[in-house]
Amino acid sequence: MGAARDLRGAARYAAYAAGQAGAVAHVAAHELGAAAYAIKAACAAAPEDQSDAARQLECQWQRDQLPPAIRELVLDDQRLRNDICWSVFDC
């Protein structure tokens, strides 16, 4: 997480996504942080006029990767936490 501080844009969000995935696995309430940072990285990497499309594409890609057994649990959690996760899970 510390390595991300000096970075900007997509690289910063990608580094935070990796750090979040590794650092907070023991805290169930933080499980969406890595996904949210990855979506922010996709937005930051896209041209400004394509940022929302990139957000939706990454969000949907992530959802498509969910195993059926946990899909509804994760989607419910995204709905609950969307506001604190920069509203990135609207897809």
N, C-alpha and C positions, 0 to 999 in steps of 0.2 A: 504494500500500500504506500509505503514511503517513497518508493521509486516513481510512483505516479505523480507526485506533487510537483515536480519540475516540468512535467510534460504538459502539452496543451492539446485541445481538440480530440480527435478520434483516438489518438495514441493514449491520451490520459484516461479516457473512459474505458478503453480496452484493458489497460493496466489495472484500473480499479476493478473491472469485472473479474480478472484473474485473481487479484488479491482477495476480493470478497468471496469468491468461490472457495479459496483455500483457507481463509481465516475464520469464517463464521459457520462452518458446517455443524458445529456443536450447538448453535442457537437457532431453533426452528423458526423464530420470528424474523430472521434475517435471510431466509433462503431465497427470496426473490431479488436480493440486491445485485447479485451477479448478472441475472437476466436483465434487470433494468439498466445496469451499466452497459451491457452489450448492446442493448437497443439504442442507448444514447450514443455509443460509438458509431453505430451504423448511421444514425442521423448526422453526426458530425462529419463523417467521411463523405457523405453525399453532397452534391451541389445544393445550395440553399433552397432553390426552387423544387428540389426533389426530396427534401428532408422528411416530410411527412410520409411520402410514399415509402422511403427507406425504413422509417419506423414501423409502418404497418407490415411491410414485407418481413422484416426481422422478427417482429412479434408473432406473426403467423407461422414463420418457419419454426420458431421455438415451440409453439403450441403443437405443431405437427410432429415434433420429436417426442412428445409426452407419451409414455406407455398408457394404454387404455385404463389400466387399473388405478392410476392416480390422476388422470386427466381432469375429472370434475373437481377433485380436491384442490388442484393447483389453480384452475380457473376461478373457483370460488375465492381462493386466497388472493388472486390478482385483483378481483373486483373489490375486495375489502381494502387492499393496500395501494390501489391505483393512485389515489390522491397523494400519498406520501412518496410514491415512486415516480414523481414527475408526470403522471398520467400517461405513461408510455405503454400501458397494457390495453389501451383502447384500440383493438384491431379487429 
